Amino acid sequence: MSTPTRIAKLTLDDKTYDVPVMSPTAGPDVLDIRKLYAQADVFTFDPGFTSTASCESTITYIDGDKGELLYRGYPIEQLAEQSHHLEVCYLLLYGELPTAAQLQDFENRVTRHTMVHEQMHNFFRGFRRDAHPMATMVGVVGAMSAFYHDSTDVNDPWHREVSAIRMIAKIPTIAAMAYKYSIGQPFVYPKNELSYSANFLRMCFAVPAEDYVVNPILEKAMDRIMMLHADHEQNASTSTVRLAGSSGANPFACIAAGIACLWGPAHGGANQACLEMLREIGTVDRIPEFIARAKDKNDPFRLMGFGHRVYKNFDPRAKVMKESADEVLNLLGIHDNETLKVAKELERIALEDPYFVEKKLYPNVDFYSGIILEAMGFPTSMFTPIFALSRAVGWIAQWKEMISDPAGKIGRPRQLYIGAAARDYTPVSAR
Ligand code: SDX
C-alpha cells in the first residue's frame, strides 16, 4: 500500500481537514479521501470517474498526454514488435518477462486447457443462429462457472491460478465456437501444435471438408492485435470485472460481466461500429458530411474509433494497428481497399479540423483494427469478440490483483441524491 508524501488541506465551512497525498511511480498524485466522509460528513462527486483513482495497480500505465502505454513498465511498441501474446499474458499475470523455461511451461499449461467441456457445446444450440457472438460469449463464459467448480474458490490461490489459465486458454475456443455457430458451420477443436493465434484462426476458418493452413502473416497480425488489446488500466470493462470480483463472485462470472460491458459501442463495440461507419461513409467525398454531423451538438452521431477518455494524443495502439493494416493489406494483395482509403482520409481531415484538435480527439485502438480483421475474413460481428478474447488476460490479471489484496473490500459507491424527500404514503382513493 502506498504511503502519503505530503498533506493537502481541505477547508469546508469553517473546518479544515487533512487529506493525505500519495505519489505514484508515474502519473498524477492522488488525494486519499478514504476518511473524508467519516471526518467531514461529505461525499466526493465524480460521475464517469474522470478524476478518480479506483485502486492501486502495478499492471498497466497509460500517459494520455504522451500517448504512452506500458504493460508492467514495458512500452507497447516494443512488445508489439518483439514479443507475442502468450508472453505478454505471462508478463501481465506475473509481473516479469518469463525465462525460456518459464515461458515454455506457461505455454504448455495454457495449451492443455484449450478444449471446453463437451457439454458446453449444447449452450450454443440454445441461441438463435443470428444471435450476436457477444451474446453467446457472455452466456457461455458465464456458464463456465457451472462446469469448473474446482477453480471457483476465490480465496484459494491455486483456484485463482487455475481459473486464470483456463480463461486464457478457453476464451479463443469459445469465441471461435460463437463464430462457427453464427455461420452454421461445425465447431473446430483446437490443435495443440499450433500457436495461440494460429489456433484461433484455424478454429474460425477451418472446415471438415478441407484442410486449413494458417497464413503466417495473418497469424502474426492476429497475435499483434491480441497483444495491443490485452490490458488498458481501469477502463469500463476492467472496472466492471473488479467491481463484480469485489463481492467475491467467481472469476468466470466476473469475466462474463466484463464481456457485457465491453460490448457497448462507446467501448469495445466501437471497432464494429467504426467499420460500419466507414462503410456507410463509403467514399472520401462523403467525409465532410460525417465530420459535420460529428460536430453537430444536436446530432448524437460520433466518429467511431475517435476520441478517448485518457488519450489526448495518438493512441499508441492505433499507430501500431495502422502499420499492421498497411502490411496485412499489401501482403494479401488488397490494394484498392476503399475502406482504408476512407479511414486514412478521415483521419487526415479530422486531425486538421479545429473541433477535433481543440477536443484532442485522435484515432483510438478501434479505428484501424476493423480494417485488418475484415481483411482476414472476419465479419464485423466478430470484431468485439476478438477484443474480448484479447482483453481476457487483462481482466483476469486485474481481478487477481484485486482479489489478492488483503485490504480489499466490496466496491460500493455512494450518490448525490436529488430525489423526493421523505413523505407519507397516500391511499389511491386520495390521489
Ligand atoms: C475503447 O477506457 C479505455 O481505455 C477504453 C479502451 C480500452 O482499451 O479499454 O481504450 C477501448 O473503448 C476505446 C474508445 C472506443 N470508443 C469510440 O471510438 C466511440 C467514439 N468515442 C467517444 O464515444 C468518446 O470519445 C469516448 C467514449 C471514447 C470518450 O468519451 P469521454 O472521455 O467521456 O469524452 P466525452 O464523451 O465527454 O467527449 C468530450 C467531448 C464532447 O464534446 P463536448 O460535450 O465537450 O462539447 O468530445 C466530443 C464530445 O461530444 N467527442 C466526440 C467524439 N468523442 C468525444 N465528438 C465526435 N466524435 C467523437 N468520437
Residues whose N, C-alpha, C, O or C-beta is under 5 A from the ligand:
A	BS01	SDX	H232 N235 A236 P265 A266 H267 G268 A270 A294 F301 R302 L303 M304 G305 F306 G307 H308 R309 K359 N364 D366
